[in-house]
Amino acid sequence: MMGRHWHLFRVALQFFTRIPVRIDDWHPEDLESASRYAPLVGVVVAIGAILAYAVGLLSGSPVLAAFLSVMVSVVLTGAFHEDGLADAVDGLGGGQTPERVLAIMKDSRIGTYGTLALIASIGLRTFALAALPAALACLAILLQHTWARAVSISLIGQLPYVQADQASKVKPVAKALHEADRRFALLAGVWPALLLPGVLGIAALAAGWGIRLACVRGFRKRLGGYTGDLLGACEQLAEMAILLTLVCLWPYT
């Protein structure tokens, strides 16, 4: 049993990051079950991001430390979620009909809306982390990479999948998620909040969950469902919401 869980975690690590993982006995169906481990993959990414942040602090510049942290997370994941954010914003911003939105999302070229979204995401996360005390920033990095992935993955199966074609890079994982796997993902993403002082953890969790609720409503209204790019956008929005919440509330705790 543990061997199966370890195998699925390695599948998730291979799929959601650029970390080289050799898997000999691999099946496309494994990706659906492996999605539950996305928050734990977030722990791995967070460790790298925290180390980069710590190294950056040696320069005496919190902004540089925060920027290094964000960029290391981008490199480790191959901009997996950032790519989804850019495509989703391009599609939702430039398409008037569901068909047109989906067509724009599948276009590999990035547009004005997507470019601005990436600048906003990287900039906001950088300056938000820089505004936090160092110890709290490290905990924030851990929480943003686990909880944001948990709320994003939890959307799978809650809405219809609306891009069931060969063009979707996440087709194998975007169509189904058992309820037990959804609960596991949420529990795997929530625990870092317990490390935060006062009500910061609860507030950050609420912010991420609020993004999830907004995404469910918005995706259903615009497209009648979701795509892999929209999952990436949800993850990025949740990261930003978590960090903004911590920045706004930590002086009062």
N, C-alpha and C positions, 0 to 999 in steps of 0.2 A: 504493500500500500504506500509506504513512504517513497519507494522507488518511483511509483507513478506520479506522486506529487512533485518530486524532484525533477522528473522528466518534464512535467507541464510547466514548472517554473522556468526551466531552461528554455523551453519553447517560447514562453512569454518574453524572456530576456533577449532571445534572438530576434523576435519579431518587433518589440517595442524600442530596441536600442541598436546601436552599432557595435556593441561589445561582441567580439568574436566568440561564438559558442558552437561547438561541434556537436551535432545531433545526428546519429546514424539511423535510428529507428524513428522516422518522422512521418506523420500522416496529416493531411490538410485538416482533418476533423479535430485534431489536437488543439488547433488554434481557438476553437470555441471554448473548450474547457480551460485553456490556458489564460483566457481573458481575466479570470478571477484573480490572477496573480499580478495584474497590472499595478496595484498599489505597492506590492512588495518590490516590483521592479523600480517603482518610484523611490524606495528606500535606497537602492543601489545608486540611482542617479543622484539622490540627495547627498549621499556620502561624498561622491565626487565633487558636487557643487559646494559642499561645506568645506572640503579641503581647499578648493580654489579660493573660497572666501577668506579662509584663514591665511593663506599665502598672500592674498591681496592686501590684507590688513598690515602686513609687514611694511608696506609702502607708506602707511600712515594716512591713506585715503580710503574712507568708507565707500565712496562712489566707485573707485577702481575695484575694490574688493567685491562689491555687489555686482559690478559688470562682469568680472571674471567668473563669478558664480553662475550668473545667467548664461554666459556663453559656453561654459563647460557643460552645463545641462543640455544646451542646444547641440553641442558636438556629440555628446554621449548618445543622444536620441536621434541624431541625424535630422534635427529639426522636424521630427515626426508630427508633433502637435502644431508647431508653428506653420507648417505647410498646410495643415487642415484649416487653421484659422484664416490664412491668406486666401485659400480657395473658396472657403465659405463666405467670407466678406465680399470677395469679388462677385460671387454668384448672387448673393442676396442683395447686394448693392446695385448690380447691373442688370439683373433679370426681373422681368415683370410677371412672367408665368412660371409655374413649376418646371415645365420642360426647358425653358430658357435658363433658369437658375442652374439646373443640373448640367446643361450643356456647358455653361461657363465654368462650373466647378471642375469639369473634366479637362478643361483646357490647361495644358502644362505651363502656359505663360502667366506671369503675375501682372495684375492690373494696378491701377492707381489705388483703388480701395484696399486691395490686399497689401500693397506696400505700406500704406498709412497704418493699417492694422498691425503689421509687424513692428513698425517703429513705435507705435503706442504700447504694444505688449512688452517689448524689450526695454523701452524707456521707463515705463511705469514700474515694472518689476525691479529694475535697477535702482531707481530713486527711492522706491518704497523700502527695499532692503537696506539701502544706505541710511535711511532715516531711523532705523531701529538700533537699539543697543546691540553690541556684538553677540552676546549670549542669546538674546531673544531672536536675533536675525538667524542664528543657526537653527533654532527650533522652528522658526517660520519656514525656513528652507525645507526642513523635513516634512512639516505639515502640508505645505503647498504641493509637494511632489507626491504625497500619498493620497490626501483627501481629494485633490482635484482629479486624479486618475480614478478614484473610486466613484465619484459622482458621475463622471463621464461614462465609465464602463457600465454603470447601473442603468443607463438609458437603453442599452441593448435589450430588445424584447419588449420594452415598454411602449414603443412606437413601431409602426411598420417600417421595414427597410425599403427605401424607395429607389435604390440604384442597383438592382440585382443584375449586373452585367459584368463583362470581363474587364471593363475599364476601371473598376473599383479596386484600389490597392488593399482594401481591408475586407473584401467580400467574405472570406472564410470566417471572420470573427464577428461580423456585424449583423448577423441574422438571428441569432438565438443565444439566450443565456438562461440557464436554469435558475430558479428562485434561490436554491441553496448556494449557487455560485455568486449570485448577486449579493446575498447577505454576507458571504465570506469576504467579498471585495469591499463592502462597506465597513465591516469590522476591521479589515486589514488597513483601511485608510484612516480610521477614526482615532486610533490609539495615540498618535503624537499629540493630539489636543490635550491629553491628560497631563502632559509635561509643561504646559503653559500656565503661567500664574493667573490667579483670579478667574474672571469670567472670559478671559481672552480666548481660551480654547473653545468654549461654547459659542462665542460670537463668531469666531472664524469658521466653525462648522456650519453655523446658521447661514453665513454668507455664501459658502460653497453650495449648500443645499438650495438656497434661494436662486442661485444661477441655474441649478438643475431644473427647478420648477419653471423658471422663465424660459429655458431652452425647450422643455417639453411643450409648453404652450406655443412658443414662437415657431418651432419646427413643425408642429401639427398644423398651425394656421397657414404657414407659407408653402409647405411642401406635402403635408399630409403624412409626414414621417421623417426619417433622418438618413444621413449618409455617413460614411467614415469621416469625411471632411468636417461634418457638423459635430461629430464626437470630438475631434481635435479642437474645434473652436470652443466647445463647451469646457474642455479641460483648461484651455488658456484663459478663458473668462473666469473660471473658478480660481485659478492661481492668482489672477489679478485681484479678485474680490477678497480672497483670504488675506493677501498682503495689505491691501488698502484698509481692511477692517482692523488689522493689528496696528497699523500706523496711527489710525485715528483714535484707538482706544488705549494703547499702552500707557500714555502719560497719566491716565486716570486710575491706573491699577496699583 
